[in-house]
Amino acid sequence: MWFRTAIQVLLAVALVVLMVGPSLAGPWPRTKGEVFLSLSAEGDRDGNSYLGVYGEYGLAPRHTLGFELGHSNAGESSAMIWWQRVLDGGEGPDRLTVSTGIGVLQRDGKAVPLVQAGAAWGRGLDSVPLLKRIPGGGWLAVDARVKLAAKPGDDTAIDPEAMPDALTYLTPDITAKAEVTLGLKPTQSLMLINQLRLEHRDDIGFSARLATSFVYDFGGPAKVELGVVAPISGSGQAALRIGTWLQF
């Protein structure tokens, strides 16, 4: 009953959204002392789902500290802390960052370590030829990451043939991801975020998905995200995505 679950999560998000605020994610660093938190959920029609909590804190003008908490209905939970450093000097149209993170993955009562390394590039549309003519402006970003998880042992291994769709919300031993994001702001109260998600896993190989979300500003600090994630190739089903942001 994924639809019922989605409605329940949406109601919970509605309670949180009363105190949320806007944000730009990706290679744009947080200002010193700034805190950003988000809650998001994805679920498909077969009941496969993922709930995530994400946070960032501005340590210094070029340094951001973050964390990620996640849980899937397949019985997996994860936690990671990461550090991001800006490589550019803050001048010019391009933004470049590198990041590294460590964490822990728990499945069926067993915990194993996680490590992650990544790099990101971003640019506002006002400095991109052709795209700068889009009314309202926006941004373009590319984020690449590699995540490694220690093997949990044969008794906790997941059979790809037995759970092909649930694997979308489980962590393999090795994952390489790349996300290309195009964000548009056609009006003052509406953002359209399109994201191409490319992933290669050591258990089921390559997959590609397109995530499209609308982010609406209800006025004041309130913003809420609603969208879909559709598979282009590889395993997995179309999923509903909802989320909200808090910034202070």
N, C-alpha and C positions, 0 to 999 in steps of 0.2 A: 504493500500500500504506500508507494512512494509519494503519491499526491497528498495523502493525509499527513505524512511526515513533513512534506514541504510546507503545507499550510501551518503546521504546528511550529516549525522553525521560523516561518515568516511572521507569525504572531509574536514570537520571542524577539525577533529582530525589531519589530515595530516598537517594543518597549525600550530597546536600547537606542533606537534611532533618535529619540527625543534629545539626546545629548551628544550627537556626533558632529563632526566637522569635515571640511574638504581636505584633500591631499593630492600630491603628485608622487607616485612611487617610481621605482627603477633607479637610474643613475643619478637622480637629483638628490643631494645629501640633505639631511635634516639640519636646521640651524641649531646652534648650541643650546641645549636645555629643552628643545622641543620634543614632545612625545606624540607618537601616532599609534593607534590601536585599530584593528579591524577584526570583524567576525564574518566568516563566510561559510556557506554550505552548498554542496552539490549532491544531487541524487537523481537516479534514473528510474524507469518504470518498474524494474525488477527489485527495487528496494536497496540496491547498492548505493551507498552514500558516504560522504566525507564531510567532517566538520573541522574547521581550522580557525585558530586564533593567531594573529600576526601582530608584531609590535616593532617599533623603531624608536631609538632615542639618540638625539644629537649630542655626541660627546665633545666634539670640537668642530670648527668650520669644515674640516676635510675628513672627519671620522664619524661614522654612525654605528651604533650597536643595535642589534636586533635579536628577536627570538621568534620561533615558530612552534606552535603546539597543534597536533593533529590527531584525529581519531576516525577510523572507518568502522562501518558496521560489520566488517569481516573479522573484527577482533584485534586490530592493530592500532597501537598508539605510538606517537613519536614526539620528541622534544628536541629542539636545537637552538643554540645561540650562535650568532655570527657577527663578524666585524667587517665593515666596508670602508675602504679608503678611496678618496677621490684622487685621480692621477693628474687631471688638468688643473690649471691655476684659477679656475673660476671665470676666466675671460674667454671670449669667442663663443661661437654657436654650439660647439660640441661639449658633451660631458662624458667623461670616462671614469669608470670605477673598477676596482677588483675587490673580491671578498673571500673570506674563508670562514668555515663554521664547524662546530663539533656538537654531537648530540647523542641521543640514545633512542633505540627502537625496541618496543616491547610487543611480543606476539605470543599468545598461548602461555603467558606467565614467564617467558624467558626474555631477557634484555640483552641487546648487543649494541656496540658502539656504532656511531655514524660520523662520517666526515664529509665535508662539502667544500668545493672551490668554484668560484665563478667570476665573470667579468661582464660589464654592461656598458652600452653606449646609448646616448640619447641626444635629441636635438629638437628645439621648438620649430613648428611648421613655418614660422615667420622667416626662417633662414634656409628653408628647403625650396629649391626651384620647383615651379609648378604648384606644389602643395601650399605654398604661402598665399596663394590666391583664394584658398578656401575661407569663406566667411566665418568669423568667430575664432579662428586659429585652432591650435592643438599641439600635439607632440608625436614624435616618432622615436621608438626605443627598441633596442635589441639586447636581450639578456640570455647569457649562456652559462650553464652550470653542470658540474659533474658531481654525483653523490655516490659514496661507497658505504656499504653496510656489511658488517661481518656476518658470516654464515651462521644462522641460528641452530643448525643441526637438522638431520633428516626428519625428526619427529615434528618439526614445525614448518617444513617445506610445503609450498602450495603447488598443487598439480594444475598446470595451465589448461589442460583439457577439461578438468572437472569444474574449474571456476574461471572461465575465460573473461567474463565481464567484471567480476569482482577484483581481478588482478589490477584493474585500472586504479584502484584505491589501496593497493598494497605496495610495499617497497621492495624491489629486487636487490640483488647483491651490488649491481653496478647500473647506474642510470646516467645518461647524458641527455640534457635538455637544452633546447633553444626556443625562446619566445620572441616573436616580433609583434610589437604593439603599435597600433595607430589610434591615437585618441583625438577626437574632434569635439568641438564645443559650438554647435550650431546656434544655441541661445544662451542667455545668462544662467538659466536654471537647468539646462540639460547638457549632458555629455554622452557621447557615443564612443565606446571603447571596443575596438576589434583586435583580437589577438590570435595569431597563428602559433599553435603549440606543437613543436616537433620534439619527439622523444625516441630514444633508443634504449631498450632494456635488454639485459643479458638473458632474460627468461622468455620473452615473447617477441623480441625484435623491435622493428621500427613502427611507429604510429604517428599520425598527424591529426590534429583537431583544430577546429575553428571556434573560438569563444567570442560571442558578441553580447555586450551588456549595455543597458541604458542606466545612467546615473542621474537621478533627479534631485534637485534642490527644492525642498518644500518651503524654504524661507528660513531665515535665521541660521542656526547651526546644523539643520537637519539635511542629510543626504542619504539616499538608499540606492542600492544597486540590484537590478533584476536582469537576468539574461539566460542564455542557453549555451551549452557546449556540445557541438556536433562533430562526430567522427568523420574524417576524410578518408583515412586508411588505417588499417590495423584493427585491433580488438576494441571493445567498448561500445556503449550505446549513447544516444543523445541524453543529456542531463540538464536539469534545471539548476540555475545558480542564483543565489540571493546573498546579499551582504550589506554591511554598514560600516561606517568609519567613525572614529573618535580622535580628535586632535586637540592638544592643548600645550 
